[in-house]
Amino acid sequence: MRSSFLPLPLALTARLSPVVVLATAGWALTSGPFAAPSAAEHKEGQKTGTQSASAPATAAASKTYAAAPAPCGSLAKKTITSLVPGAKTAGKEIPSTDTKLRRTCSWNALKGYDYRWLDVSFELADTDEAAQKSYKETVTEKSGGGDVPGLGDSAYSVVNLTTEDKQQTREGVVVVRASNALVTITYNGSDFETKKAPSTDEINKGAIKAAKEAVAALGAGR
């Protein structure tokens, strides 16, 4: 006969808490610089009296995405109920210091003995180049995965298995760069009865499905 209550490993118990620690990629979110005029321009200005004493060196780079979409509305309800059975489809948005540039939503639930956790995160950089640099740094840090073709400008997926107190947890991460935006999906699961984790295929396909919908939501809110 199954026991009604099973002790949870400390790491997984912590994941059931609504408090989530977010790791940012360290992007420099700054506006384009303004430069003083050259000596020749200054001299010419003195001669004619028509040129300004200072002028922008270059126009500010235009952004494909100027604001992060509402993350909790980025996935279809049927996708949430499929990936995180028992979770409230409304999700929980994580507080951010700047919701225009960085927004994250989280869903988690324990149904029977099966636990699932899903995060969707949007981060915006000033330029495509800054986003690409952050993307490359993230991919390098999370080595061992592979490219996901046909998703954004570039996409990467990796799945890892961890074991603590004989309890397995399998986590998949999908990172997508779309112009100046970075979309990150984190999806993991455990079975507290068997102590086993969901298959790599299940976690990987689930994370990629969520990533596709999140990127679509990014484009829809442009």
N, C-alpha and C positions, 0 to 999 in steps of 0.2 A: 504493500500500500504506500502511495506517495505521501511524503510529508507536505503539509500545507505551506510550510515556510522553509526556505533554504537560505543559509547564510550567503551573502554576496561578498565577493572579493572587494577589498577596499577601493581599488582603482575603479571598478565598475559601479560601486555604490556612489562614488564621487560623481560619476557621469550622470547619475539620476538627478543630481542637484541642478537647479535652474541656473546656477552660476557657471559661466563659461569663460575660460581664459582664452582670449584671442591673441594670436601671434601676427603682428603686422609685418609687411615686407620691407618697411623702412624706405618708402619712396620719398623723394624730395618733391613736395607739392608746392611749387613756387611759380609765380608768374614770370613772363618774359622780361629780360633786363632792358633798361633804358640807358643809352650811352650819350655822352656829351659829343658835340660836333667836332669834326677834325679841325686841325689848325687852318687848313685851306678854306674850309667852310666859314670859319670864324672871321678870317681875313676878308673873305668876299662879303660877309655880312656887314663888316665895318664900312666897306666901300659903298655898298648899295643901301644899307639901312633897311633892307626888306626882309632879310632872313632872321629867323628866331634865334635867340642865343643858345638854345638847346632843342634837340628833336630826337624822337625815338630812332634807334639804330635800325630796328626791324619791327614789323608788326607782330603782335602777339600771335602765337601759333593757334590755329583754330582746333577745337576739340570735336571729335566725332560724338562723344558722350560727355555731356556737361554735368549730369547728375545721376546718382545711383537709383535704380528703380526700387519700389517697395519689395523687399525680399520675400516677405511672407505671402505675397500674392504672385510670386514668380512661378509656382508649380501648380498644376491642376490638382484638384482635390482627390481625384481617383489615383493620381500618382502618389500622393502622400499616404493615402490609406493602404496602397499596395506595398510601398516601401517601409512604412512605419505603422503596422497594424495596431489599432487602438489609440493612436495619437489624435489630438485635437487638430483638425485641419487648419485652424487659424494660425497655428504656430506661435512662437514667442520671439519677438525681435530683441536682439541684444543691444543694450545702450551703446551709442557711439559718440565720440567727441565731435564728429562732423558728419551728419547723416547725408549731406550732399555728396560726399566723397567716399564714404565707407558705411555699408549697411550689411547686417547679417541676420538671418532668421534660423531658428532651431526647432526641430521636432524630435521628441523621444517618447517611448512608451514600452512598458513591460506587459505583454499579453501572455498569460499563462506563465511559461518558463522562457519565452522568447523575448529578447530585448533588442530594440533597434534605435539608432540615433542618426539623425540627418541634419547637416548644416548646409546652408546656401549663403555664400558671401560675395558681395560686389565691392570692388575697390577701383577707384579712378585715379589715373595719373594725368599730369599736364600734357604729356605728349605720347605718341605711339612708341617712341624710342625708350622713354622711361618705363612704360609698361612692359616692353619687350625685355629690357634689362632685368626687371623684377621677375618676370616669367622665367628667364634663363637661370637666375639665382635659385628660384624655388625648385625647378626641375633638377638642378645639380644637387641640391640638398636632399631631395627625395629620390635618390637614385634607385634603380632596380625595376623601373616601370617601362612604359613604352608610349609612343605617339598614338593619338586618336585622330585618324584622318577625317577630313570633312567637317570639322567642328571649329568654328571661329577662324582666326588667322593661324593659330597653332594651339594644340591641345595635348595634354599628357595625362596618363593614368597610371597609378601604382597601387598595389594591394599588399598589405603586410599582415602577418599573423603574430599575435603576442599571447603569452601564457603566464598567468599569475595565480598562484594557489590552485594549480591544476585546471583552472578555468581558461578556456581559449576565447580570444576576441579577434575577429578579422575586420580590418579597416581598409576602406578604399578612399583614395583621394584623386580627384580629377581637377586639373588646373587648365583654364582656357584663357587665351589672350584674344581679345577682339578689339582691334584698334588701340585706344588708350585705356581700355578696361580690362580688368583681371577678374575672372569668375572662378571661385573655388568651391568645390563640393566635397564634403566629408561624410562618409556613410559607413557605419559599422554595426556589428551585431554579435550576439552571444546566445547560447542555449544553456540555461542554468540547470536543466535537468540532466542532460547528457554530458555537460561540461565542454561540449564541442562548439565550434564556430560555424557559421554558414559557409558555403563553398566560395572559393575565389570567384567563380563565374557569377554566382548570385550577387555578390557584393560589387563586383566590377560593372556588371550590366546595369545594376540599380543606380550606381553613381553616375555612369555615362548618360543614362536616361534623364536623370535630374539635371545634369549639366546641359543637355540639349534644350530642355525647356527653359532653363535659367538664361541661356544665351538668347533664346528667342524673345524672352521678356525684356532683356536689355535692349534689343533692337526695337521692340514695340514702343518703348518709352522714350525713344530718341527725340 
